[in-house]
Amino acid sequence: MDEALALHAGPQAKRTPFAPRKRHGELEKQYLNEVIDSDTLFYYFGTKVFELQKKFAEMYGRRYGIACSSGTAAVHIALGALELPPGSEVITSPITDMGTVTGMLYQGLIPVFADVDAETLNMDPRSVAQRITNRTRAIVAVHHAGLAVDVEALAALGLPVIEDCAQAFGCEYKGRLAGTFTPISTFSLNHFKHITCGSGGMVLTDDERLRYLATLFADKCYQREEGIRNPYFLAPNYQMTELQGAVALAQLRCVGEIAAARNRLGGRLSALLERIPGITPQAVPAGCKHSYFLYLFRLEREVLGCTVEEFSEALAAEGIPNDARTITGGRPVYLYDVFQKRSAFPGSDYPFSLTDRIYRPGDCPVAEAAFDSWITMNVYETYTDTDLEEIAAGVQKVAQYFAVRNLWTRTVSAGVAV
Ligand SMILES: Cc1ncc(COP(=O)(O)O)c(C=O)c1O
């Protein structure tokens, strides 16, 4: 391939437009109309949120679903249901959305970040084991990008585990859906997820006590089931409305198809990309079924000799949307100001003051290095084989350009040195 980069005024590798992706349709309209006709948007007087909870739980083969207003709320609710005392440490991933840790801080819990595996960017169970102290009370296991973390190895550490499945609809580990391995698991229905109701979340459990506590935690600790109003712990209002419930219920019908399509397309794209020198797709461990919330690949910097930003810019110019910063915005979560400045609650350094835990650059070297070498893209369920071929052609074109430039620079500098 000898064409100039699009960045240098050559033709774009993406020659045909991506197909439009329409996410909502007639069923959403029908359910929304039913809600409006019912004249109540409040979940407890309506039917849609209750039906969503039932169907969602059934889809995962779990007994109970507790709907809520976001994935952030869902993790907070799960932590609340586990009744962890303030000052407890909770181990999680440094490559995740802030929503994984927000609820920890509100509960006075101390997030502890374990390093990730260099090939998958999922939490490394060996690093998690090393971070356990006598204060550790739970693990929040993030299934990052739609690829299952080694949840059995994490569960074997003997602590309560919450699976954060916000990115992991339809993702499988050892032949079973992620979200079915631990006593309590959480999901997000925000705009970016496989399915969405604008903003929403779900907690799943088989345990009646966890269900009860989660239900209270999502709703100001009002004991609606007993007709009592006497809150006995602090709980926010994380209710899902009937409007969100209606859309989420309609969306459930296509989640299986979306995850299956992304699995197929992501697998195909990897088969195309892994042949390109300097490019390594995210590894999919045996027994895992990736549902590609995000598609990730790594640049072999010794081969390409470019920065991840240079590669990303050249690829975007080829008509291939991508991100050099991963979902955390270019740094691991513990390097956000809220941790570095201990400013969760301005005017105090609570909850960090409850322990002597300090967050420093270098805490998770593998995660930190990932920000210099990984590219993130979407592989939407609407992509065609042509889209995949053109994406692969674009990656190949950009990789080849940088590989040749790198070889040339090395040769010249070797020549000068001689
Ligand atoms: C892993 C993970 N956990 C939690 C959340 C928070 O979900 P929400 O945005 O619905 O609050 C997200 C959202 O991106 C996420 O990716």
The ligand as a MOL file (V3000), in Angstrom:
LIG
                    3D

  0  0  0     0  0            999 V3000
M  V30 BEGIN CTAB
M  V30 COUNTS 16 16 0 0 0
M  V30 BEGIN ATOM
M  V30 1 C -17.3940 0.3010 34.2900 0
M  V30 2 C -18.3880 1.3950 34.5660 0
M  V30 3 N -18.9190 1.4870 35.7880 0
M  V30 4 C -19.8260 2.4310 36.0910 0
M  V30 5 C -20.2420 3.3360 35.1410 0
M  V30 6 C -21.2090 4.3970 35.5240 0
M  V30 7 O -22.3960 4.2940 34.7800 0
M  V30 8 P -23.3180 5.5820 34.5410 0
M  V30 9 O -22.6590 6.4510 33.5410 0
M  V30 10 O -24.6100 4.9910 34.0530 0
M  V30 11 O -23.4850 6.2460 35.8500 0
M  V30 12 C -19.7380 3.2710 33.8440 0
M  V30 13 C -20.1450 4.2320 32.8140 0
M  V30 14 O -19.4480 4.5250 31.8760 0
M  V30 15 C -18.7700 2.2690 33.5440 0
M  V30 16 O -18.2510 2.1640 32.3200 0
M  V30 END ATOM
M  V30 BEGIN BOND
M  V30 1 1 1 2
M  V30 2 1 2 3
M  V30 3 2 2 15
M  V30 4 2 3 4
M  V30 5 1 4 5
M  V30 6 1 5 6
M  V30 7 2 5 12
M  V30 8 1 6 7
M  V30 9 1 7 8
M  V30 10 2 8 9
M  V30 11 1 8 10
M  V30 12 1 8 11
M  V30 13 1 12 13
M  V30 14 1 12 15
M  V30 15 2 13 14
M  V30 16 1 15 16
M  V30 END BOND
M  V30 END CTAB
M  END
